[in-house]
């Protein structure tokens, strides 16, 4: 993810859900999860080509 961030220049926010019951209930079964603009886009595995497309789409939409 850091390499893609350097390549594509998007903001990255990592969230540690440990100890937060609400976040653990919402995300535990999906980890790791990647959201783009609040929309869940990837779970378990990141497909690099699809991620690049999703970032480009998010930029176009904003």
TAZIJO-V552567 format. One record per backbone hydrogen bond with DSSP energy under -1.0 kcal/mol. CO is the residue of the C=O (numbers start at 1). NH is the residue of the N-H. Records with the same first field share a line. If there is no record, write none. Layout:
CO: NH, NH
//
This chain:
1: 5
2: 6
3: 7
4: 8
5: 9
17: 20
20: 24
21: 25
22: 26
23: 27
24: 28
27: 30
32: 44
34: 41, 42
36: 39
39: 36
42: 34
43: 45
47: 51
48: 52
49: 53
50: 54
51: 55
52: 56
53: 57
54: 58
55: 59
56: 60
57: 61
//
